[in-house]
């Protein structure tokens, strides 16, 4: 069995980088007992910022959540894997795609895509103003 395919046949992205793994805990639950959507959004923002930080070489800020789709609930104890890749680099901003896969704690090795998002970050200077992204 390939490490990128779960027994259920869900393919993990091969063209994206694993940038974060985290396990939500009971304190992260909403009133329904599922993980609070805002908690997931915060983790996506963190995961999404990893690759842009390599390009901006300094301060940056989240300027847009272009898309955010919750496909399945996240449960306490799920092992979440956040994959990301750059989808666009502009003069001052970078947009990334983030996909989140869950391994249910009792069925590790089987993945389900729970969330996907597109997030844009802008490089900023010490005064919080946009600045050009350094050329590679």
N, C-alpha and C positions, 0 to 999 in steps of 0.2 A: 504494500500500500504506500502510495506517495504521501509525503508529509504535507502536500498542498491540497489533498483531497480528503474529505471526511468519508466515513463509511456510507453516509446518506447521499454522497455524490456532490455535495456543495463544494465548488472550487474556490479556494482562497486566491486572491489576486496575485498573479505572477509579475505583473508590470507595475506594482505599487510596493512601497516600502512599509514594513511593520514599524510603526513609530511609537506605539504605546500598548501596554497590556495592563489591565486593572480589574479588580474584583469588587463590585458594589456590595455594600453591607446594609444591614437593616436600617441604619440611620439615614440611608439614601432613598427610602421608600416614600411613596405618596400615600394618600388616604385609601387607595385601592389595594395596597400591598405590593404594587409593582414599583420598579425604580422610577423616581421622579424624572420627568422629561428634561427639566432644567439641569439636573445633575448630568444627564447624558450630554446635553448641549455644551456644558462647561468642559467635559472631557474631550469632546470633539474639537472645541476651540483650542485646547492645549495640544492635542495630537496634530491638528491642522497647522499649528505654528512651528512645528519642528523643522520641516524642510525650508519654508521661507526664511527662517532665521539664518540659514547658511548663505542665502543670497543678500539679505539686507545688511548683514554685518553691523548690527546696531539695533537701536530701538525700532519697534514696529507696533502697530495697533490693528485690531480687527476693525474693518470698516463696513463689511457687508456679509450677511449670511444670504447667499443667493438662492439657496435651496436647502431644505432640511426635511427629510422624509423618515418618519418612524414606521418601520415595516412590521415589527413584532415587539411585544413587550420584553423588557429586560428584567430578569429576576435576581433576587438576592443570591449571591454565590456564583453567578455566571462568570466565566472567565472571558472578558471582552478583549478582542484584538482589534486595534485601530490601524488601518492601512491608509496611506496617503500618497498622492502624486501631484505634481504641478500640472495644472491644465492651461495656465496662461501667465506670462510675465510681461508686465507693462513697464513704463518708465519709472513709476513710483510704487506700483502695486503688484502683488502676486496672488493668483487665485489657485486654490488647491481643491482637489476632490478627496473626501474622506469617506471610507467605508468601514462599518463596524460589524464585526462578526462575534457571535456568542457561542461559547462552548458551555452547555449546561453542565454544572458541576458533577453530576452523576453519570453523564455520558460524554466524558472528555474525548476529544478526537472527532466529534460530530459537530459541524458548524451550521449556524443559521445566520443569515444577514439580518441584522436588527435595525440598522440605521445607515443612511447615506446622506452626505451633505456636500455643498460647495461653499467655500468660505474665502473671502478676500481680505488680505492684510496689506497695509501700506507702510512703507518705510517712513519713519519720522525722525526729525532732529530733536535736539535738547529742548526746544520750545514747543514740541508737539506738532510742528508743521511738516507737511510731506517733503520728502527729499528723494533724489534719484537713487535708484538701486545701483550699487557699484557694478561696473562691468567685470566679467570674469577674467 
